[in-house]
Amino acid sequence: MRSIPPPRRLIACAVALVVLVALTGALFLLHRSNGGWSTPLGSVEILDLLAVAIAMGVGGVIARQGFGIAAVGLVLLIGITSSMAAYGGAPAVHGGAVHWLLRNTALQLVLSAIVAWGAAVAGERIAARRRTGSA
């Protein structure tokens, strides 16, 4: 029994991470990350979800199989880490800031995990069609 992930999955994780960081960095530099929807549960950043979909879809194509759980884990790890950094770097204006940050982060994390799973599976299916030659 092997406990080390196959090399394709490791490469897929690395490439998906680079693509995700590049896309979200470009969105940040272009000031496009504030165009989301405001809901009673928190804000939803559509362009960030699109970046997750593209990055995890690319990862799914590279991995060919078994990338769904890795994609979700990668997105959750990045999301939790970035929200902790945002909280640590934010000035303490009032006591409700922590609640607001957690509420918004939780909604975006759940949506990002769903999108990551779907995009990874879609990428895997695209790769499977390419291998078999069917359209």
DSSP file (Angstrom, degrees, kcal/mol; ACC not computed):
  #  RESIDUE AA STRUCTURE BP1 BP2  ACC     N-H-->O    O-->H-N    N-H-->O    O-->H-N    TCO  KAPPA ALPHA  PHI   PSI    X-CA   Y-CA   Z-CA
    1    1 A M              0   0    0      0, 0.0     2,-0.4     0, 0.0     0, 0.0   0.000 360.0 360.0 360.0 126.8    0.0    0.0    0.0
    2    2 A R        -     0   0    0      1,-0.1     0, 0.0     2,-0.1     0, 0.0  -0.780 360.0-176.9 -95.0 133.1    1.5    3.4   -1.1
    3    3 A S        +     0   0    0     -2,-0.4    -1,-0.1     2,-0.1     0, 0.0   0.496  61.5  91.2-102.4  -6.3    0.9    6.4    1.2
    4    4 A I  S    S-     0   0    0      1,-0.1    -2,-0.1     0, 0.0     0, 0.0  -0.766  83.6-117.3 -89.6 130.3    2.6    8.8   -1.2
    5    5 A P        -     0   0    0      0, 0.0    -2,-0.1     0, 0.0     5,-0.1  -0.298  39.4 -92.0 -63.1 150.4    0.3   10.5   -3.7
    6    6 A P    >>  -     0   0    0      0, 0.0     4,-1.6     0, 0.0     3,-0.7  -0.272  35.3-114.7 -59.4 149.5    1.0    9.7   -7.4
    7    7 A P  H 3> S+     0   0    0      0, 0.0     4,-2.7     0, 0.0     5,-0.2   0.838 113.9  60.0 -57.3 -35.2    3.3   12.3   -9.1
    8    8 A R  H 3> S+     0   0    0      1,-0.2     4,-2.5     2,-0.2     5,-0.1   0.894 105.2  49.0 -61.4 -38.7    0.6   13.5  -11.4
    9    9 A R  H <> S+     0   0    0     -3,-0.7     4,-2.3     2,-0.2    -1,-0.2   0.886 111.2  49.3 -69.0 -38.4   -1.5   14.5   -8.4
   10   10 A L  H  X S+     0   0    0     -4,-1.6     4,-2.2     2,-0.2    -2,-0.2   0.917 113.1  46.5 -65.4 -43.2    1.4   16.4   -6.8
   11   11 A I  H  X S+     0   0    0     -4,-2.7     4,-2.8     2,-0.2     5,-0.2   0.903 111.1  52.9 -64.4 -40.8    2.1   18.2  -10.1
   12   12 A A  H  X S+     0   0    0     -4,-2.5     4,-2.8    -5,-0.2     5,-0.2   0.904 109.0  49.6 -61.7 -41.7   -1.6   19.0  -10.5
   13   13 A C  H  X S+     0   0    0     -4,-2.3     4,-2.3     2,-0.2    -1,-0.2   0.921 112.5  47.4 -62.3 -44.0   -1.7   20.5   -7.0
   14   14 A A  H  X S+     0   0    0     -4,-2.2     4,-2.3     2,-0.2    -2,-0.2   0.929 115.1  44.5 -64.8 -45.4    1.4   22.6   -7.7
   15   15 A V  H  X S+     0   0    0     -4,-2.8     4,-2.7     2,-0.2     5,-0.2   0.921 113.5  50.4 -66.3 -43.5    0.1   23.8  -11.0
   16   16 A A  H  X S+     0   0    0     -4,-2.8     4,-2.6    -5,-0.2    -1,-0.2   0.893 110.6  50.6 -61.4 -39.4   -3.4   24.5   -9.7
   17   17 A L  H  X S+     0   0    0     -4,-2.3     4,-2.6    -5,-0.2     5,-0.2   0.927 111.5  46.9 -63.6 -45.5   -1.9   26.5   -6.8
   18   18 A V  H  X S+     0   0    0     -4,-2.3     4,-2.4     2,-0.2    -2,-0.2   0.918 114.2  47.4 -63.4 -43.6    0.3   28.6   -9.1
   19   19 A V  H  X S+     0   0    0     -4,-2.7     4,-2.7     2,-0.2     5,-0.2   0.919 113.3  48.7 -64.3 -43.2   -2.7   29.3  -11.5
   20   20 A L  H  X S+     0   0    0     -4,-2.6     4,-2.6    -5,-0.2     5,-0.3   0.923 113.0  46.3 -63.7 -44.5   -5.0   30.1   -8.5
   21   21 A V  H  X S+     0   0    0     -4,-2.6     4,-2.3     2,-0.2    -1,-0.2   0.907 114.0  49.4 -64.7 -40.9   -2.4   32.5   -7.0
   22   22 A A  H  X S+     0   0    0     -4,-2.4     4,-2.3    -5,-0.2    -2,-0.2   0.927 114.1  44.4 -64.3 -44.9   -1.8   34.1  -10.4
   23   23 A L  H  X S+     0   0    0     -4,-2.7     4,-2.3     2,-0.2    -2,-0.2   0.930 116.8  43.9 -68.0 -45.2   -5.5   34.6  -11.2
   24   24 A T  H  X S+     0   0    0     -4,-2.6     4,-2.2    -5,-0.2    -1,-0.2   0.863 113.7  52.4 -69.4 -33.1   -6.4   35.9   -7.7
   25   25 A G  H  X S+     0   0    0     -4,-2.3     4,-2.7    -5,-0.3    -2,-0.2   0.912 109.6  48.7 -64.9 -41.9   -3.3   38.1   -7.7
   26   26 A A  H  X S+     0   0    0     -4,-2.3     4,-2.1     2,-0.2    -2,-0.2   0.905 111.0  50.5 -63.9 -41.1   -4.3   39.6  -11.1
   27   27 A L  H  <>S+     0   0    0     -4,-2.3     5,-2.9     2,-0.2     6,-0.6   0.904 111.5  48.6 -62.2 -40.8   -7.8   40.2   -9.8
   28   28 A F  H ><5S+     0   0    0     -4,-2.2     3,-1.2     3,-0.2    -2,-0.2   0.929 112.3  47.3 -64.4 -45.8   -6.4   42.0   -6.7
   29   29 A L  H 3<5S+     0   0    0     -4,-2.7    -1,-0.2     1,-0.3    -2,-0.2   0.831 113.7  47.9 -66.6 -31.5   -4.1   44.1   -8.8
   30   30 A L  T 3<5S-     0   0    0     -4,-2.1    -1,-0.3    -5,-0.2    -2,-0.2   0.417 110.2-124.5 -87.0   1.7   -6.9   45.0  -11.2
   31   31 A H  T < 5S+     0   0    0     -3,-1.2     3,-0.3    -4,-0.3    -3,-0.2   0.869  72.7 128.5  57.0  40.2   -9.2   45.8   -8.3
   32   32 A R    > < +     0   0    0     -5,-2.9     3,-0.8    -6,-0.2    15,-0.2   0.388  42.1  86.1-103.0   1.6  -11.8   43.3   -9.6
   33   33 A S  T 3  S+     0   0    0     -6,-0.6     3,-0.2     1,-0.2    -1,-0.2   0.517  78.0  66.0 -84.6  -2.1  -12.3   41.3   -6.4
   34   34 A N  T 3  S+     0   0    0     -3,-0.3    -1,-0.2     1,-0.2    -2,-0.1   0.147  72.1  94.4-103.2  21.7  -14.9   43.7   -4.9
   35   35 A G    <   +     0   0    0     -3,-0.8    -1,-0.2     2,-0.0    11,-0.1   0.004  60.2 122.1 -99.6  29.8  -17.6   43.0   -7.6
   36   36 A G        -     0   0    0     -3,-0.2     2,-0.4     9,-0.1     9,-0.3  -0.165  65.9 -95.4 -86.7 179.6  -19.4   40.2   -5.7
   37   37 A W  E     -A   44   0A   0      7,-2.4     7,-2.9    -2,-0.0     2,-0.6  -0.750  27.8-137.2 -94.6 141.7  -22.9   39.8   -4.5
   38   38 A S  E     +A   43   0A   0     -2,-0.4     5,-0.2     5,-0.2     7,-0.0  -0.893  30.4 173.8 -99.5 122.7  -23.9   40.8   -1.0
   39   39 A T  E >   -A   42   0A   0      3,-2.0     3,-1.2    -2,-0.6     0, 0.0  -0.771  48.1-103.8-120.8 166.6  -26.2   38.2    0.6
   40   40 A P  T 3  S+     0   0    0      0, 0.0     3,-0.1     0, 0.0    -1,-0.0   0.752 124.0  50.9 -61.6 -21.9  -27.7   37.9    4.1
   41   41 A L  T 3  S-     0   0    0      1,-0.4    66,-0.3    63,-0.0     2,-0.3   0.561 128.1 -78.9 -90.8  -9.1  -25.1   35.1    4.8
   42   42 A G  E <   -A   39   0A   0     -3,-1.2    -3,-2.0    65,-0.1    -1,-0.4  -0.817  63.6 -44.9 137.0-177.0  -22.2   37.2    3.5
   43   43 A S  E     -A   38   0A   0     -2,-0.3     2,-0.5    -5,-0.2    -5,-0.2  -0.571  40.5-150.4 -89.4 152.6  -20.6   38.3    0.3
   44   44 A V  E     -A   37   0A   0     -7,-2.9    -7,-2.4    -2,-0.2     2,-0.9  -0.979   5.4-152.2-123.6 116.3  -20.0   36.1   -2.7
   45   45 A E     >  -     0   0    0     -2,-0.5     4,-1.7    -9,-0.3     5,-0.1  -0.784  10.5-173.1 -92.1 102.7  -17.0   37.0   -4.9
   46   46 A I  H  > S+     0   0    0     -2,-0.9     4,-2.2     1,-0.2    -1,-0.2   0.899  82.3  51.3 -65.6 -43.9  -18.0   35.6   -8.4
   47   47 A L  H  > S+     0   0    0    -15,-0.2     4,-2.1     1,-0.2    -1,-0.2   0.856 108.5  52.5 -66.1 -33.3  -14.6   36.4  -10.0
   48   48 A D  H  > S+     0   0    0      2,-0.2     4,-2.1     1,-0.2    -1,-0.2   0.889 108.9  50.0 -66.5 -38.3  -12.8   34.6   -7.2
   49   49 A L  H  X S+     0   0    0     -4,-1.7     4,-2.3     2,-0.2    -2,-0.2   0.868 109.0  52.1 -66.6 -36.0  -15.0   31.5   -7.7
   50   50 A L  H  X S+     0   0    0     -4,-2.2     4,-2.5     2,-0.2    -2,-0.2   0.898 108.2  51.3 -65.5 -39.8  -14.2   31.7  -11.4
   51   51 A A  H  X S+     0   0    0     -4,-2.1     4,-2.5     2,-0.2     5,-0.2   0.904 110.2  49.4 -62.7 -41.4  -10.5   31.7  -10.6
   52   52 A V  H  X S+     0   0    0     -4,-2.1     4,-2.7     2,-0.2     5,-0.3   0.920 110.7  50.7 -62.4 -43.9  -11.0   28.7   -8.4
   53   53 A A  H  X S+     0   0    0     -4,-2.3     4,-2.0     2,-0.2    -2,-0.2   0.921 112.6  45.2 -62.1 -45.0  -12.9   26.9  -11.2
   54   54 A I  H  X S+     0   0    0     -4,-2.5     4,-2.3     2,-0.2    -2,-0.2   0.949 115.7  46.1 -64.6 -48.1  -10.2   27.6  -13.8
   55   55 A A  H  X S+     0   0    0     -4,-2.5     4,-2.0     1,-0.2    -2,-0.2   0.918 116.6  42.9 -63.2 -45.1   -7.3   26.6  -11.5
   56   56 A M  H  X S+     0   0    0     -4,-2.7     4,-2.2     2,-0.2    -1,-0.2   0.797 111.1  56.0 -75.7 -26.9   -8.9   23.4  -10.2
   57   57 A G  H  X S+     0   0    0     -4,-2.0     4,-2.0    -5,-0.3    -1,-0.2   0.913 108.4  47.9 -65.4 -42.7  -10.1   22.5  -13.7
   58   58 A V  H  X S+     0   0    0     -4,-2.3     4,-2.2     1,-0.2    -2,-0.2   0.916 111.7  50.8 -62.0 -42.9   -6.5   22.7  -14.9
   59   59 A G  H  X S+     0   0    0     -4,-2.0     4,-2.9     1,-0.2     5,-0.2   0.894 108.4  51.9 -61.5 -40.1   -5.4   20.6  -12.0
   60   60 A G  H  X S+     0   0    0     -4,-2.2     4,-2.1     2,-0.2    -1,-0.2   0.878 108.6  50.5 -64.4 -38.4   -8.1   18.0  -12.8
   61   61 A V  H  < S+     0   0    0     -4,-2.0    -1,-0.2     2,-0.2    -2,-0.2   0.915 114.2  44.7 -65.0 -42.0   -6.9   17.7  -16.4
   62   62 A I  H  < S+     0   0    0     -4,-2.2    -2,-0.2     1,-0.2    -1,-0.2   0.928 116.8  44.0 -68.5 -44.8   -3.3   17.3  -15.2
   63   63 A A  H  < S-     0   0    0     -4,-2.9     2,-0.8    -5,-0.2    -2,-0.2   0.846  84.7-162.2 -69.9 -33.4   -4.1   14.7  -12.5
   64   64 A R     <  +     0   0    0     -4,-2.1     2,-0.3    -5,-0.2    -1,-0.1  -0.044  66.5  19.6  73.8 -32.1   -6.6   12.8  -14.7
   65   65 A Q  S    S+     0   0    0     -2,-0.8    56,-0.0    62,-0.1   -56,-0.0  -0.977 113.4  24.9-161.6 151.4   -8.2   11.1  -11.7
   66   66 A G  S    S+     0   0    0     -2,-0.3     4,-0.4     1,-0.1    55,-0.1   0.760  75.0 120.1  70.1  28.0   -8.5   11.5   -7.9
   67   67 A F     >  +     0   0    0     53,-0.1     4,-2.7     2,-0.1     5,-0.2   0.580  47.3  86.2 -99.0 -10.6   -8.0   15.3   -7.8
   68   68 A G  H  > S+     0   0    0      1,-0.2     4,-2.2     2,-0.2     5,-0.2   0.920  93.3  41.4 -58.3 -50.1  -11.4   16.3   -6.3
   69   69 A I  H  > S+     0   0    0      1,-0.2     4,-2.6     2,-0.2    -1,-0.2   0.891 115.6  51.2 -67.6 -39.2  -10.4   15.8   -2.6
   70   70 A A  H  > S+     0   0    0     -4,-0.4     4,-2.5     2,-0.2    -2,-0.2   0.896 109.6  51.1 -63.9 -39.2   -7.0   17.4   -3.2
   71   71 A A  H  X S+     0   0    0     -4,-2.7     4,-2.4     2,-0.2    -2,-0.2   0.922 111.6  46.3 -64.1 -45.1   -8.7   20.4   -4.9
   72   72 A V  H  X S+     0   0    0     -4,-2.2     4,-2.6    -5,-0.2     5,-0.2   0.929 113.9  48.7 -63.5 -45.0  -11.1   20.9   -2.0
   73   73 A G  H  X S+     0   0    0     -4,-2.6     4,-2.5     1,-0.2    -2,-0.2   0.896 111.2  50.3 -61.5 -41.0   -8.3   20.6    0.5
   74   74 A L  H  X S+     0   0    0     -4,-2.5     4,-2.4     2,-0.2    -2,-0.2   0.923 112.5  46.0 -63.5 -45.5   -6.1   23.0   -1.4
   75   75 A V  H  X S+     0   0    0     -4,-2.4     4,-2.8     2,-0.2    -2,-0.2   0.909 114.0  48.2 -66.4 -42.2   -8.9   25.6   -1.6
   76   76 A L  H  X S+     0   0    0     -4,-2.6     4,-2.8     2,-0.2     5,-0.3   0.911 111.8  50.1 -65.5 -40.7   -9.8   25.3    2.1
   77   77 A L  H  X S+     0   0    0     -4,-2.5     4,-2.2    -5,-0.2    -2,-0.2   0.934 114.4  43.8 -62.3 -46.3   -6.1   25.5    3.1
   78   78 A I  H  X S+     0   0    0     -4,-2.4     4,-2.6    -5,-0.2     5,-0.2   0.917 115.4  49.1 -65.1 -43.1   -5.6   28.7    1.1
   79   79 A G  H  X S+     0   0    0     -4,-2.8     4,-2.1    -5,-0.2    -2,-0.2   0.919 113.5  44.4 -64.6 -44.9   -8.9   30.2    2.2
   80   80 A I  H  X S+     0   0    0     -4,-2.8     4,-2.1     2,-0.2    -1,-0.2   0.916 115.1  49.3 -67.1 -42.3   -8.4   29.5    5.9
   81   81 A T  H  X S+     0   0    0     -4,-2.2     4,-2.1    -5,-0.3    -2,-0.2   0.921 112.7  46.5 -63.5 -44.1   -4.8   30.8    5.8
   82   82 A S  H  X S+     0   0    0     -4,-2.6     4,-2.3     1,-0.2    -1,-0.2   0.863 111.8  50.7 -69.8 -33.9   -5.7   34.0    3.9
   83   83 A S  H  X S+     0   0    0     -4,-2.1     4,-2.4    -5,-0.2    -1,-0.2   0.872 109.8  50.7 -70.4 -34.8   -8.5   34.7    6.3
   84   84 A M  H  X S+     0   0    0     -4,-2.1     4,-2.4     2,-0.2    -2,-0.2   0.896 111.6  48.3 -66.1 -39.0   -6.2   34.2    9.3
   85   85 A A  H  X S+     0   0    0     -4,-2.1     4,-1.9     2,-0.2    -2,-0.2   0.897 111.6  49.7 -66.6 -39.8   -3.7   36.6    7.7
   86   86 A A  H  X S+     0   0    0     -4,-2.3     4,-1.0     2,-0.2    -2,-0.2   0.910 113.1  46.4 -65.5 -41.0   -6.5   39.1    7.0
   87   87 A Y  H  < S+     0   0    0     -4,-2.4     3,-0.4     1,-0.2    -2,-0.2   0.906 112.8  49.7 -66.9 -40.8   -7.7   38.9   10.5
   88   88 A G  H  < S+     0   0    0     -4,-2.4    -1,-0.2     1,-0.2    -2,-0.2   0.822 115.9  42.6 -67.9 -31.0   -4.2   39.2   11.9
   89   89 A G  H  < S+     0   0    0     -4,-1.9    -1,-0.2    -5,-0.2    -2,-0.2   0.551  93.8  98.5 -92.4  -8.3   -3.4   42.2    9.8
   90   90 A A  S  < S-     0   0    0     -4,-1.0     2,-0.1    -3,-0.4    -4,-0.0  -0.558  78.8-113.2 -82.7 142.8   -6.7   44.1   10.3
   91   91 A P        -     0   0    0      0, 0.0     2,-1.5     0, 0.0     3,-0.3  -0.480  29.2-114.5 -71.4 145.2   -7.0   46.8   12.9
   92   92 A A        +     0   0    0      1,-0.2     3,-0.1    -2,-0.1    -2,-0.0  -0.647  52.2 155.6 -82.8  91.5   -9.2   46.1   15.8
   93   93 A V        -     0   0    0     -2,-1.5     2,-0.3     1,-0.3    -1,-0.2   0.922  65.0 -13.8 -84.9 -49.3  -11.9   48.7   15.2
   94   94 A H    >   -     0   0    0     -3,-0.3     3,-1.4     1,-0.0    -1,-0.3  -0.957  67.4-103.2-150.1 167.4  -14.8   47.0   17.0
   95   95 A G  T >  S+     0   0    0     -2,-0.3     3,-0.6     1,-0.3     4,-0.5   0.686 110.5  65.9 -69.0 -20.3  -15.7   43.6   18.5
   96   96 A G  T 3> S+     0   0    0      1,-0.2     4,-2.2     2,-0.2    -1,-0.3   0.515  77.1  86.2 -80.9  -4.2  -18.0   42.6   15.6
   97   97 A A  H <> S+     0   0    0     -3,-1.4     4,-2.6     1,-0.2    -1,-0.2   0.883  86.4  52.2 -65.0 -38.0  -15.2   42.4   13.1
   98   98 A V  H <> S+     0   0    0     -3,-0.6     4,-2.5    -4,-0.3     5,-0.2   0.927 110.5  47.8 -64.5 -44.6  -14.4   38.8   14.0
   99   99 A H  H  > S+     0   0    0     -4,-0.5     4,-2.4     2,-0.2    -2,-0.2   0.919 113.1  48.5 -61.4 -44.6  -18.0   37.7   13.5
  100  100 A W  H  X S+     0   0    0     -4,-2.2     4,-2.4     2,-0.2     5,-0.2   0.922 112.6  48.2 -62.2 -45.1  -18.2   39.5   10.2
  101  101 A L  H  X S+     0   0    0     -4,-2.6     4,-2.6     1,-0.2     5,-0.2   0.922 113.4  46.3 -63.6 -45.3  -14.9   38.0    8.9
  102  102 A L  H  X S+     0   0    0     -4,-2.5     4,-2.5     2,-0.2    -1,-0.2   0.893 112.5  50.8 -65.0 -40.1  -15.9   34.5    9.9
  103  103 A R  H  X S+     0   0    0     -4,-2.4     4,-1.8    -5,-0.2    -2,-0.2   0.938 115.1  41.9 -63.7 -46.9  -19.3   34.8    8.4
  104  104 A N  H  X S+     0   0    0     -4,-2.4     4,-2.0     1,-0.2    -2,-0.2   0.890 115.9  49.2 -69.0 -38.7  -18.0   36.1    5.1
  105  105 A T  H  X S+     0   0    0     -4,-2.6     4,-2.7    -5,-0.2     5,-0.2   0.901 108.6  53.4 -66.8 -40.9  -15.1   33.6    5.0
  106  106 A A  H  X S+     0   0    0     -4,-2.5     4,-2.4    -5,-0.2     5,-0.2   0.925 110.5  45.9 -62.4 -45.5  -17.4   30.6    5.8
  107  107 A L  H  X S+     0   0    0     -4,-1.8     4,-2.4   -66,-0.3     5,-0.2   0.946 115.9  45.0 -63.2 -48.4  -19.7   31.4    2.9
  108  108 A Q  H  X S+     0   0    0     -4,-2.0     4,-2.7     1,-0.2    -1,-0.2   0.872 112.7  52.3 -65.1 -36.5  -17.0   31.9    0.4
  109  109 A L  H  X S+     0   0    0     -4,-2.7     4,-2.5     2,-0.2    -1,-0.2   0.918 109.8  47.9 -65.8 -43.1  -15.1   28.9    1.6
  110  110 A V  H  X S+     0   0    0     -4,-2.4     4,-2.1     2,-0.2    -2,-0.2   0.937 115.3  45.0 -62.9 -46.0  -18.1   26.6    1.2
  111  111 A L  H  X S+     0   0    0     -4,-2.4     4,-2.6     1,-0.2    -2,-0.2   0.901 112.9  51.1 -65.1 -40.0  -18.8   27.9   -2.2
  112  112 A S  H  X S+     0   0    0     -4,-2.7     4,-2.8    -5,-0.2    -1,-0.2   0.887 109.1  51.2 -64.3 -38.5  -15.1   27.7   -3.2
  113  113 A A  H  X S+     0   0    0     -4,-2.5     4,-2.3     2,-0.2    -1,-0.2   0.905 111.4  47.3 -65.1 -41.3  -15.0   24.1   -2.0
  114  114 A I  H  X S+     0   0    0     -4,-2.1     4,-2.4     2,-0.2    -2,-0.2   0.931 114.7  45.9 -64.7 -45.4  -18.1   23.2   -4.1
  115  115 A V  H  X S+     0   0    0     -4,-2.6     4,-2.9     2,-0.2     5,-0.3   0.905 111.8  52.2 -64.2 -41.8  -16.7   24.9   -7.2
  116  116 A A  H  X S+     0   0    0     -4,-2.8     4,-2.4     2,-0.2     5,-0.2   0.923 110.8  47.4 -61.1 -44.8  -13.3   23.3   -6.7
  117  117 A W  H  X S+     0   0    0     -4,-2.3     4,-2.3     2,-0.2     5,-0.2   0.951 114.8  45.5 -61.6 -49.6  -14.8   19.8   -6.5
  118  118 A G  H  X S+     0   0    0     -4,-2.4     4,-2.3     1,-0.2    -2,-0.2   0.904 114.6  47.1 -62.4 -42.7  -17.0   20.4   -9.6
  119  119 A A  H  X S+     0   0    0     -4,-2.9     4,-2.6     2,-0.2    -1,-0.2   0.887 111.4  51.3 -68.3 -38.3  -14.1   21.9  -11.6
  120  120 A A  H  X S+     0   0    0     -4,-2.4     4,-2.2    -5,-0.3    -2,-0.2   0.923 112.2  46.1 -64.1 -43.6  -11.7   19.1  -10.6
  121  121 A V  H  X S+     0   0    0     -4,-2.3     4,-2.2     2,-0.2    -2,-0.2   0.899 112.5  50.8 -65.7 -40.2  -14.2   16.5  -11.6
  122  122 A A  H  X S+     0   0    0     -4,-2.3     4,-2.3    -5,-0.2    -2,-0.2   0.915 110.4  49.8 -62.9 -42.2  -14.9   18.3  -14.9
  123  123 A G  H  X S+     0   0    0     -4,-2.6     4,-2.3     1,-0.2    -2,-0.2   0.891 109.4  51.7 -62.3 -39.8  -11.2   18.5  -15.6
  124  124 A E  H  X S+     0   0    0     -4,-2.2     4,-2.2     1,-0.2    -1,-0.2   0.897 110.1  49.0 -63.5 -40.2  -10.8   14.8  -14.9
  125  125 A R  H  X S+     0   0    0     -4,-2.2     4,-2.3     2,-0.2    -2,-0.2   0.879 109.2  52.0 -68.5 -37.3  -13.6   14.0  -17.4
  126  126 A I  H  X S+     0   0    0     -4,-2.3     4,-2.1     2,-0.2    -2,-0.2   0.925 111.0  48.1 -62.3 -43.4  -12.1   16.2  -20.0
  127  127 A A  H  X S+     0   0    0     -4,-2.3     4,-2.1     1,-0.2    -2,-0.2   0.888 110.0  52.2 -64.1 -38.6   -8.8   14.4  -19.6
  128  128 A A  H  X S+     0   0    0     -4,-2.2     4,-2.0     1,-0.2     6,-0.2   0.892 109.3  49.6 -65.8 -39.1  -10.6   11.0  -19.8
  129  129 A R  H  X>S+     0   0    0     -4,-2.3     4,-1.5     1,-0.2     5,-0.8   0.889 109.6  51.7 -66.1 -38.4  -12.3   12.0  -23.0
  130  130 A R  H  <5S+     0   0    0     -4,-2.1    -2,-0.2     2,-0.2    -1,-0.2   0.904 109.8  49.8 -63.6 -40.5   -8.9   13.1  -24.5
  131  131 A R  H  <5S+     0   0    0     -4,-2.1    -2,-0.2     1,-0.2    -1,-0.2   0.897 115.4  41.6 -66.6 -39.8   -7.3    9.8  -23.6
  132  132 A T  H  <5S-     0   0    0     -4,-2.0    -1,-0.2    -5,-0.2    -2,-0.2   0.682 105.5-128.9 -83.5 -15.5  -10.1    7.7  -25.1
  133  133 A G  T  <5 +     0   0    0     -4,-1.5     2,-0.2     1,-0.3    -3,-0.2   0.515  61.9 133.7  84.0   4.2  -10.3   10.0  -28.2
  134  134 A S      <       0   0    0     -5,-0.8    -1,-0.3    -6,-0.2    -2,-0.1  -0.573 360.0 360.0 -88.5 155.0  -14.1   10.4  -27.9
  135  135 A A              0   0    0     -2,-0.2    -1,-0.1    -3,-0.1    -6,-0.1   0.414 360.0 360.0-102.5 360.0  -15.7   13.8  -28.2
